[in-house]
Amino acid sequence: MTATRRQLLCGAAASAMTLGMATPAVGAEPEQARPLDGRPFPAYDYSRANKLPREMTGYWEKTFDIGGTPRTAKVYLSPETPIRSYFTVIAVPDGVNTGDFLRRSGWRDIADEREEALYVLEPGAGGWSDAESELAYVEAAMAFFESNRYFSIFGEHYVVGYGTGAPALEAWAVAHPLRVIAQVYLNSPGLPGTYLDSYAGVEFDGTTAPTYTTVVFPEGFRLIRHDEVVLPTWYVRPDERSVGASLSYWKHANDTVATGERDGALGTVYRQRRGSGRWMTSHAGPISAVAVQRRPVTTDRIVAFLTRYTRYENFFAYGNQLYDRADYRRLGVEVRTMTVGGYVREYLVHVPRSAHRIWRGKAPVVFVWPGNSQTDKVFMDAAQWWDVAEREGVIVVIVCEQYSNTSVSVSHRDSRAFFQQLREVLLDEYPVDPTRFYSTGQSAGSAVTQTFAIAFPEYFAAVASTSFTVAPDAAGTITLDGVAHPAARRLVPTYQIYGYGDLAFLEGTLWDDIDNQLDAWARYHLEVDGLALGDADGVLSGWHDRFRTWTWNAPGSDVPVLGLTKNNYRSHNTTPEETPLLWDFLRHYSRRTAPDGTVTRYYSASGFRRAGDVIRIV
């Protein structure tokens, strides 16, 4: 569909569609959605890597019983939709056929082009009611959307509301702002001030998931309110008579400047102010905005506004962060596959343009192992390793997991074989420095990385990961991919970051009365490295001193070989503010392996940027 066509449907004709004047083209039969109700869950589809089962692609309908009244929502899964895809949640206007609307507005073509998916909320038989009356339906529809076994989602969503459907979706965003990346509302009357006020002052506390540790904030700590969650917002041709309360709410939430500036595409733009103190942009900086456009816009423009952004961590406010989304085409990210253990597996390779400029054909490599259920594409944005790569010239390889407990989710398997094959690809096809291979990961991916450090320390110059520690068992072995390996008991520079509200076995510090897996991990490395526990003070850093870091140097030197950081203001999920800390540890190390397998390790204070500062560790 051409941009002109998308302009017609989302711009000048949008108000007509809201009034129910849009109809399918003459002679065309509206596509019938297939029912999800009572449908068996999809079978595993191992024929392709990191994709929803082929049988699930297409156009679907789900029915909900809302107080005895049937309501429906539609799902469109493009042919190449990946596991945990980005979705755009759309509330269609009154009086349209949803399938026809998705085609004529261009949304379906865009989903196909972007290999993403759509979830569509629909009015009842009598049209959309007011926002509060629609909450039961929207909550039920979104609960199914966020957790089912027919498809899986990124976990944060783009939302777009049309006409009288817009307030219902906006009301959900007000109630659940941590789950929305960015939002656009067309021809919307906005929300009443009374509804907005009912959420504005609601605070986010330290509650985490049931299996995680509750975060206890220090005395005098100021909690985040709902109306302080940064959420990029664009109103297109709003009802000027009633949109004022919504506009004021989101301008406050985004901490914008008072006076807007003109933008040819967005209209009047109120940008997040410089020096903004909002938590959600503490690392990315003031990237958010609220815009009001009084002229028609294309669907492509809507998508461009939304997909500039990504965010991660959808339930714990103090770890929730808004960021720029990786543009694979601009960055040159390769989406590749290989067969591992008889199964096709996906992985990403990002060779930044800065790699040649900085390293002249000998770039370091970071192998990234995402957390359980996190695909390579999810973790590309969740951890923002691409941003570090662009600055530092490091090549980033992100592993994708294999289908696991359901046909629409993934987890780690065959990790050693996968790494060994990836290593050969990198050595054969890319301008790498084989002495500077590093490993990182989050949660289950951290378990992979930390297991490598214990069982196969010769693989990497250093390792640094987040939110999962491991240690040898009583027999002195450690298990990877179901196989027990003896602990090598050899030094490899190792770093771990974990959260105050993390997994239960990471609770506390190394100096309390709790003896858990965190302590076992530290005991192993301290003993192998010939180190003592030392004092409990640590060094504070980061936003609101959120990080407390302990560092152990090699005996008789100033060279750090073991590090541990506690993030006092996050739960289990990593935050991209930690990624530069991981790289700042890794970048100082290299290793060479002799023909007899002997490993010699080196440290460079400059991260190998300055000649003459390389010293031998072991």
MOFENMO-V529075 format. One line per field, one symbol per residue. ss: DSSP state (A for helix, B for strand, O for the rest). phi: phi as a letter, one per 20 degrees, with the letter a starting at -180 (. if undefined). burial: b if it has 16 or more other C-alpha atoms within 10 Angstrom, else e. Layout:
BEGIN
ss->???
phi->???
burial->???
END
This chain:
BEGIN
ss->OOAAAAAAAAOOOAAAAAOOOOOOOOOOOOOOOBBOOOOOOOOOOOOOOOOOOAAAOBBBBBBBBBOOBBBBBBBBBOOOOOOOBOBBBBBOOOOOOAAAAAAAOOAAAAAAAAOOBBBBBOOBOOBOOOAAAAAAAAAAAAAAAAOOOOOOBOOOBBBBBBAAAAAAAAAAAAAOAAABBBBBBBOOOOOOAAAAAAAAOOBBOOOOOOOBOOOOOOOOOOOBBAAAOOOBBBBBOOOOOOOAAAAAAAAAAOOBOOOOBBBOOOBBBBBBOOOOOOAAAOOOOOOOBBBBBOOOOOAAAAAAAAAOBBBBOOOOAAAOBBBBOOOAAAAOOBBBBBBBOOBBBBBBBBOOOAAAAAAOOOBBBBBBBOOOOOOAAAAAAAAOAAAAAAAAOOBBBBBOOBBOOOOOOBBOOOAAAAAAAAAAAAAAAOOBBBBBBBBBBBOAAAAAAAAAAAAOAAAOOBBBBBOOOOOOOOOOBBBBOOBBBBOOOOOOBBBBBBBOOOBAAAOOOOOOOOOOAAAAAAAAAAAAAOOOOOOOOOBBBOAAAOBBBBBBBOOOOOOBBBBBBBBOOOOOOOOAAAAAAAAAAAOOBBBBBOOOOOBBBBBBOOOOOOOOOBBBOO
phi->.ffffffgeddfeffffgeneecgggneegfefefegmffffffcefbelcfggfefpdcccdcedlndfcccdccdfgdgeflffcdeddfffmcefgfffffenffffgffelcbcccecffgenfefgffegfffffffffgebbdebccgocceccddlfefgffffffffcffedebbccdleemdfgffgffdgefdeeefdfgedefedefgnfeffegecefbgccddlffffcegffffffffgeleffdecfcfeeneddegffmgefffcfdfnfeeacccdedfcefgffffffefdbbbndcdgfdfcebfefdgffemfedccbeclncfcdbdcddffffffedlncefcdeddffgmefgfffgefdlffffgffdmeedddfdedgcfcfcbcbfalffffffffgffffedceddfececcbrclgffgffffgfeecfffcfacbbcmadcbfefemdbdclndecffflcfbgcbcdbdgeeggfdfncfdeeedcffffgfgfffffemddfmeefmceangllfddcdcdeggmbdefcbcbcdefcbeeffcffefffffffffedbbcdfgenfdddcccfemmecfndeceeb
burial->eeeeebbbbbbeebbebbeeebeeeeeeeeeebeebeeeeebebbbeebbbbbbebbebbbbebeeeeeebbbbbbbbbbbbbbbbbbbbbbbbbbbbbbbbbbbbbbbbbbeebbbbbbbbbeeeebeebbebbebbeebbeebbeeebbbbbbbbbbbbbbbbbbbbbbbbbbebbbbbbbbbbbbbbbbeebbeebbeeeebbbbeeebbbbeeeeeeeebbbbbbbbbbbbbbbbeeebbbbbebbbbbbbbbeebeeeebbbbbbbbbeeeebbbbbbebbbbbbbbbbebbbbbbbbebbbbbbbbbbbbbbbbbbbbbbeeeeeebeeebbebeeeebbbbbbbbbbbbeebeebbbbbbbbbbbbbbbbbbbbbbbbbbbbbebbbbbbbbbbbbeeebbbbbbbebeebbeebbeebeeebbbbbbbbbbbbbbbbbbbbbbbbbbbbbbbbbbbbbbbbbbbeeeebbbbeeeebebbbbbbbbbbbbbbbbbbbbbbbbeeeeeebbbbbbbbbbeebebeeeeeeeebeeeeebbbbbebbbeeeebbbbbbbbbbbbbbbbbbbbbbebbebbbbbbbbeeeeeebebbbbeebbeeeeebeebe
END
